[in-house]
């Protein structure tokens, strides 16, 4: 669980990130979950885009489902953009203030 100050710090870092994945008409499949899980392990902080015109799920639904299935934290949801964070305990990449 991250604090509000850590969440704010992560939001600032996420501004510079480009979208790593897009969720479209296929919705959230097992493949998408596996790819997001691998990306979180490698990068810790990722940004996704939900294509509002074609996706069967809303950004909030997608973020909630992905966070639950990858054991990650939702940093923010703005429009169709989702930012997720999960600390890598073995090889941390991002060091947050406590």
C-alpha positions, 0 to 999 in steps of 0.5 A: 500500500502506498501513501498519498505522498508516494502516490503524488511522487509516482504521478509526477514520474508517470507524466514522462511515461508513454502508454505501454499497453492499450486495452481495446475491443478485446478487453482484458484477457489473460494475455494482457494480464500476463504482459502487465504483470511482467511489465510491472516486475521489470519497470514497477510503474506503467501507464496504459490506455483504455480505448474508450470507443471500442473497449467493453470496460471502463478505465476504472473497471480495467484499472480495478481488475488489473490491480487485483490480478497483478497485486498492484496499486492504482496510482491514477486514472485520468480519462482513458489513462491508467497508471499502475505501480507494484514494487519489485522486492528483489530488484527495486527500480523506483525508490520512494520517500517514506 
